[in-house]
Amino acid sequence: MVDSIARVKHIRVTPQKARRVVALIKGKQAQEALAILKFAPQSASEPIYKLVASAMANARVKADKDGEFLDDQDLYVVNAYVDEGTTLKRFRPRAQGRAFQIKKRTSHITVVLATPEVATASSTDKKASK
């Protein structure tokens, strides 16, 4: 019955590398996703770990506000995606007075957690609207 969203914008991780890490946790239980991210060797796993933990905290606050009981074991990663953010452009000096451009890419990462009832209800609503 509870769903929560957490976003981080302009994180200094390339979207391609962040998508590899996000693919590891899609559809997993939130606690299991945290365990996977804790031991993942990729550098993008740390900010995504913090993001999933933040989404879990958001779900707890939302459940307390609505007066519902929420167990952390009930939360699942319903959706997680990475969008491309702004690109920082820097220049590297090269030989004979030339300059090469370096693109430092950023990402916008979004994680959506929900309990199974909400996940099934939202999917049936989408099917009904089509």
Secondary structure, 3 states (H helix, E strand, C coil): CCEEEEEEEEECCCHHHHHHHHHHHCCCEHHHHHHHHHHCCCCCHHHHHHHHHHHHHHHHHHHHHHCCCCCHHHCEEEEEEEEEEEEEEEEEECHHHCEEEEEEEEEEEEEEEECHHHHHHHHHHHHHHC
